[in-house]
Amino acid sequence: MKSTKNISISLPLPMCKFVEKLAKEESRTISELVREALRQYQSKTEWQKIRLWGSHLAKQKKLSPKDIENLIDEIRK
């Protein structure tokens, strides 16, 4: 069974030219560039969820930014 799937995407012409140029400069395929961009986007959104959860928890526990800094310092010791 295949572990990848081909998909088709549409890009504005300037973006397409940029991607093609970047792929050539980096000696990579367009697929590699898109996979890397999506991995970075996925990581960014996961960290955003963690920050949102932390912010919600801090509000719930009525912790100030200084309280949080102190807790982090204690844990690091």
Summary of the structure (lengths in Angstrom):
residues: 77
radius of gyration: 20.6
end to end distance: 48.9
largest distance: 53.2
contacts: 130
relative contact order: 0.06
helix: 73%
strand: 0%
